Amino acid sequence: MQWTLVIPLKPLSRAKSRLSDTAGDGVRPGLALAFAQDTVAAALSCTAVADVAVVTDDERAARELAALGARIVPDTPGSGLNAALAHGAAVVREMRPRTPVAALNADLPALRPAELAVVLGAAAEFSRAFLADAAGLGTTLLAALPDGELQPEFGIDSRSRHRGSGAEELRLAGVDSVRQDVDTGDDLRAALALGVGPYTAAVSAGLLIPGF
């Protein structure tokens, strides 16, 4: 089974504000873009992924991610993360009604294609399933088979909301790269320890991060 991934990305100028203790205002947009570039590149290299749709209105991000092979979907609702994901999934399903769809965070710079394949393989056993983030409170991936709707509930405590909405939680070992999203300096250090992709490595090399 091959999946279409829907990846949301807010305007880079407003991205990753919680990284202010690690990256200055002039660096964060480029860092957020690098996270997305590494995420998209790894996803497109995954054998379980047919294509990737990025929902964004950021012109720079759209240009750079399209160059990697992503399909760009304008964020027509403009009403936040979950509306963007629902819109992206609807656009995908309009073109390919029987495709399984998974929402994936754009800030997974250490993403490994083989680990993503394991997660998607496990998700294929359920009509709707999700993977919790490394902190155990949020969600990094939410998947729905062709017979199910995505019903995204991302945001604060999304793990409990997705579980409460009936999605199956995927309890998998050895998929740390799919869990490690980056919101804070500690998250970035954890991702660097796992080994990030080339775009994030290049941008983060200029940051003063203890231990790296």
Secondary structure as GFF3:
##gff-version 3
##sequence-region A 1 212
A	DSSP	beta_strand	3	8	.	.	.	ID=ss1
A	DSSP	three_ten_helix	12	14	.	.	.	ID=ss2
A	DSSP	three_ten_helix	17	19	.	.	.	ID=ss3
A	DSSP	alpha_helix	28	44	.	.	.	ID=ss4
A	DSSP	beta_strand	49	55	.	.	.	ID=ss5
A	DSSP	alpha_helix	59	68	.	.	.	ID=ss6
A	DSSP	beta_strand	71	73	.	.	.	ID=ss7
A	DSSP	alpha_helix	81	95	.	.	.	ID=ss8
A	DSSP	beta_strand	101	104	.	.	.	ID=ss9
A	DSSP	alpha_helix	113	123	.	.	.	ID=ss10
A	DSSP	beta_strand	128	132	.	.	.	ID=ss11
A	DSSP	beta_strand	139	144	.	.	.	ID=ss12
A	DSSP	alpha_helix	158	164	.	.	.	ID=ss13
A	DSSP	beta_strand	168	169	.	.	.	ID=ss14
A	DSSP	alpha_helix	176	179	.	.	.	ID=ss15
A	DSSP	alpha_helix	185	194	.	.	.	ID=ss16
A	DSSP	alpha_helix	198	204	.	.	.	ID=ss17
###
